[in-house]
Amino acid sequence: MKAQLYRSMLTYAGLTVHTASSGPVAGLDTLYLELDDGQHRAIGEVRINCAYLNGYQPDDLLAAARKAVSTTDWDTPPEILRAGLQESGFPAPVRMLIDIALWDLSAKRAGLPLAHFLAGERRALSHATNQTLFLSSDDAFDRQVADYVSRGFCDLKLRVGQDIETDCARHARIRAAYGKRVKLAADANGAWSEVEAPERLAALAPYGLAYLEQPLAAGDWDAMVRLAAGAPMPLMLDESLASPADVHELIARRDDAHGMLQGHLKLIKLGGLTPALAAARALEGAGIAFMIGQMNEGAVATAAALHLAVATRPLHAELYGADGLVNDPAEGLSYADGRVEVCEAAGLGLKFMAPSAPVSLGE
């Protein structure tokens, strides 16, 4: 088995990622892991410039990935490697990178699309997805809304958290222009305090939000439960769900929150498909609604989340990450009519062309 790392900076056409927590992000600094056993080429991906989410700097993640790839015995069966990966001590993004590649390899060896391999049955390889509206000027915001709706994407999530009057005005404009044909949600990225959050939730309530994501910063479960118990819409936890222990905490707090807490599961936070699949099954078993989502990421990471969504059938899905990238080295995803679809082929269903010279695995 040959294992090789690649690195690339992915960029969008006419779009800047900008949230209350990230600030403006010009591109997606991305690592790829390619595994080649002589018969099958498998691929994993992770974005490494998202310290605002996980605190890891790109160079630190690159060093950890190089160590993980150079010290792993790749001739070990992938299912055994996956089983031990989550206890390896490597950062969650590095575990995600490896875990996706191992699942892609297993599914390709089985001759099945990954979603079919995960679900144990054949399913259509497409899923509805939202689109996210980032912080921007009003003119740019309104143009982006019109573009998404014209393409059939009527599930929209607005990034909020800087100015509640602006936030409300933007929701109001969408409702006035498109009515109830558009599903709305909002994401504060933890920007509100417990004192101001109830008033801001009340201000947004008239616009019929499906959920409000991460109103408070992660870490204070008591405050989040208090807020959820009186909230006018469900609260979706994102940054608060950074580990399997957080998932168990959400389940334990379900009743205290009056059923108003939901969970946003991301591979990059939990460490790959393996823990995200376990989390989805745990939340489903506890009767807690969940979303399968992602960061802004390339086609490989997006396809992995798509296959997971097809396999687990979440209430919500956020799979927009690769939409509009102009230099993605992986092909096979398509966006149209409010959905994302992948080719029906073994594994992730993508074609990957190495974007650059390999990353050296030496010191």
N, C-alpha and C positions, 0 to 999 in steps of 0.2 A: 504494500500500500504506500502510495506517495501522498504526502500532505504538503500544501503550499499556501502561504498567505499572500494576499494582494491588498493594495490600498488605493483608494480613489476618492476624489472630491466630486460629489454629485451636485448638480445645480438645476433649479427650476427655470422655466421660461416666464419671466414677468411676475414672479412671486417671491416675497421675502417672508420667511418664518419669523413671527414676532408675537410673543406672548408676554403676559405680565411678569413671568418668572425668567424667561430666556433672554429678553431683549431681542434685537434684530440678529438673525443668523443668515449669513450669506450663502452657505452651502452645507452639505452633509458629508462629513469626513467619515469614510466608510472602510471597514475591513472585510475581506472575503477569505474564507477558508475553502480550498478545493481539495477533495479527496479523490484519488484515482486508484482503483484496484486492478486496472488492466481491462476490465469489462464495463465498469460504470464510473462515471464522473459525478460526484455529489458536491453540493455547494452550500455554504452557510454564510451569513452576513450579520454584521452588527455596525451600528453607528457609534462613533467614539467621541464626537464633540457635543456631548450633552451633560456637562458637569452640573448644569442647573437642575437636572433631574436626579443624578446619583452621586455627585461630588467627585467623580473620577475625571482626571485630566487625560486628554488623548494620548500623550506619551506614556502615561502609566498603564493605560489599557493596552497599548501596542506592546509594551514590554511584557505584560502578563500574558498576552496572546502568544507572543514568540516563545515564551517559556513553556506554556501549555502545549503548543504544537510540537516543540522540539523534545519534550519529555514524555509524550504519550506513546504507548505501544499501539500503533494503528492497526496491527494485525489482530488485536483483540476483537472479538465480535462486537458490533456496534451496540447491541442491547446491553452488554456488560459494561461498556464504556459509559453509556447513558446512565446506568444505574449508579455508578460511582461518581459521576461528574458533579452532582449537586453537593457532595461532601468533599470536593477537591480543594476548597479554599480559594479558588480563583474567583475574581469579581463576577457578578451576575452577567454583565455584558459579554465577558469572555465565555462563560458557560453557554450563553445563548448562541454565540457564534458556532461553537463546537456541536451543541445539541442539534441545531437545525441541520448541519451537514450530516450528522449521524442518522437522523430520521430520514433525510433525503436518500441516503445510501441504503437504508433498510427497505424503504418503499420501492426503490429502483430494483433491488435484488429480488423483491417479491413480485415485481412487474405490475405494481398498482399505483394509482395516484395516491398521494399522501393522505388526503382526506378519507379515501376509501380504506386505507390501511389503518387509520386511527379509529374510524367509526365501525369497522367490521362489515360495511355494506356499501353498495354503490349509491352515490348521491351526485346531483348536479354540481359542477365545480364553479359556482358563482354565488355571490351573496350581496345583498343590499348593503350600502355603506353611506355614512354621512359624509359631508364635506365641512371643513373647518374654515371659518372666517377669522383671519388674524387681525391684530391691531394694525390700523392703517388710516389714511385720510378718509373722510367721508366719501369723496368721489371714487377713490379706489375700492372702497368697501362696497358701494352700491353697484359698481361695474362687476365686481366679483360675484355678488349675489345674482345679478341678471345672467351672467355667464353660466353659473352652476344650474340655475333653474332651466335655462334654455337647453342644457344638456341632459335634463331629466333628473338632476340631483336636487331633490326637494326635502332632504333631511339635512338641516344646517345647524352647526354648533358655532356659536359666537364666542370669541375670546373676550372676556370682560375683566374688570378689576381695577381700572384706573380712574374712571369717572362714571358714576352711576347714572347721571343725567344723559351722557352720551350713550351709555349702554341701553338705556330705556328708549332713547330716540331711534336707535338703530333697529331694535326689535319692532318698534311701532311702524317704521317705514316698511319693513318686510311684511308685516301683517296687513298694512294698508294696500300694498302692491299685489300681494299674492294670496291673502286670506289664509284659510285653513288647509289649502293644498300643500303648504310648507309645514314641516315638522321642525320645531325650534328647540334648541337646548343651549346652555351657556356653560362656560368653564372659567372660573375665577383663578385657577392655578394657585390657590391658597393665599390670595392677596387680602382677604378681609379679616378683620378681628371678630371675636365672638360678640363684642358689643354692637358693632355696626351691621353684622351679617343679617339678623332678623329683619331689619328695616329694608335692606337691599333685596332680600328674597321677596318681601312683600311688594316692593316696587316692580319687580320683574314678573310677579305672579299673573297679572292681567294678560300677559302675552302667551299664556298656555304652554309653558315650557315642559317638555317631557322629563327633564331632570336638570339640576344645577350641579355641575361638577366641581369638586374640591373647593368649597367656599372658604375653609379655614386651612391654615398650614398643617401639615402632617405632624403627628406626635401627641396631640391632646385628644385622646379618645373620649374622655368624659365630655369635653366641650362639643365635640362633633355629635355625640349622642343627644346631648341637650338640644342642640340646634335642630337635629333631624326630627326629634319628637314633636316639635311644633312647626315644622316647615310646611309651606304650601305646595311643595312639589318634592319628589324624591331627590335625595342627595347622592350623587355618584362619587364614590371614593376612587381616586387615582393615585396621587402621591402617597396617600395613606396605606396603599397596598403594595408594599415593596418587598414582601417576603411571605413564605407560607405561614409564618407565625401571625402576620397581619391578617391573612385570610381567615385563620382560626379565630382571631380576635373579632373580626366582623361577624362571624357566625355566632359567637358568644354574645355579642351586643344586639343581635337582631330584635329581640323583644323589647329591650329598653328603648330602642329607637323607633318603636311602633311600626316596624317594617318599612321605614322610609330611607334606609341606607341600601345602596346597591354597590356593585364592585366592577371596576374597570381593570381588566386583566391585560397586562402587556408582557411580552416575552422578555424585553430588555430589563424590566424590573425584577421579574421572578427568576430569570436565568434560563429561559428557553421554552420549548414546547412541552417538555416533560413536566415541569412544575406547573405550567399554565394549564395543561390538560387536567392535572390533579386538582388544581384550584377550581376550575370550571365544574368538575364533577362534585366537588365538596359543596360549592355554593348551590348548585342545582339540588343536591340532596337536602340542603337546609331550607329550600324554598326562597332563596335570595336571587333576585334578578341580577344579571351580569352583562357586561359588554366585553367583547373581544376587540382590542384596539392596538394602537402602535404609536410610536413617534413618527415624525416625518422621516421616512426611510426608503431605501431602494426596493427594487422589485423582488429580490430574494427574501428579505425580511417580510415584505408585504404579502408575498405568496404564502409564506409559512403561517402568518396570522390568518390569511384567507382559508387555508386548509383546516386550521383549527376551528374557525367559525363554522365552516361547513360541517365539521364533525360534531360540534357541541351545540349548535343552534341557539346562540345567545339572543336575548331580547333586543340588544342594540349591537351595532358593529361600526368600527371606525377603521377603515381600510383604505384611506385616501392617499397614503404616504408616497406612493410611486407615481401618482397622477401628475403629469406635466414635467417630469424630469427629462432633460434633454440629452444626457450623456450616460444613461444607465447601461452597464455592461451586460445586463440580463434582459432577455426578451421573452414575452409570452403572456403578460398581463394585458387586459384591455378594460377600459372604463367607458360605460355608456348606460343611459337610461336608469341612473341611480344605482348601478351595480358595478362590481368588479368581477372579472371572469378570468380563469386561467385555462390554458390548453389542457385537454385530456390526454395526459401522458404519465408515465411512471414518475414517482417522486414528486417534486415541486412543480413539474411541468414547464420548466423554463430552459431556454438556451443561454448559456453563459460564455461570454468571450472575455478572457482575462484582460483587464483594463490597462495594465502597465507591467513593468518588470516586477518579478516576485520580490517580496520583502525578505531580506536575509534573516535566517533563523539563528545565526551566530551572534556573538557579542559585538 
